[in-house]
Amino acid sequence: MGAVLTSPDNYHIPFTARLCFDCTNNIAEYEACILGIEAAIDIRIKILEVYGDSTLVIHQFNKEWDTRDSKLIPYRDHILKLATEFERITFNHIPREENQMADALATLSSMFKVTWPNHKPQITVRHFEELVYCLAVEERPDDKPWFHDIKRYLERQECPENASTIDKKILRRLVAKFFLSGDILYKRNYDSLLLRCMDEK
């Protein structure tokens, strides 16, 4: 199961857990809801808006549906007790397609084999803006700076003499992210900030 805390400025804190016991889908939905609420309590959040794609859980807490299943009544009572930790807490239903991050976390947790209690596999999501082989800067035997070919293309629209068709396409794609002012080369950052290209020797 998965839950995500999202701050008003859109900062996300993901939580995931694996249920190592047999349960119904509705119990899993309650467990996930409690996971998120307890995480919010742990970091001392006082105003909480709960968004979930479980129609049953949301409608039961909004007192639109009765809780009749004897297996779910203890869950409802536990959440009502947790709710007293907040100055305000609301429950809102969202379509499943708008709850993709929690679904992705649930899928990830189901894929890992838990080898011991509280085993936490480390997952890091990185963000790449360049092709991986374009990020690898190798030592040049001609002692020219790493941006030599890019700068020359901007100056003269020339590719390296032995460049293949693929190399030329890659170079033209890279050049679009650079800006030449006089003799100084800049790289356009993702937020349009110009970064001066330096040659480190």
Secondary structure, DSSP 8 states (H G I E B T S, - for coil): -EEEEE-TT--EEEEE----S---HHHHHHHHHHHHHHHHHHTT--EEEEEES-HHHHHHHTTSS----TTTHHHHHHHHHHHTTSSEEEEEE--GGG-HHHHHHHHHHHHS---STT----------SS-HHHH-----TT---TTHHHHHHHHH----TT--HHHHHHHHHHHTTEEEETTEEEEE-TTS-EEE-----
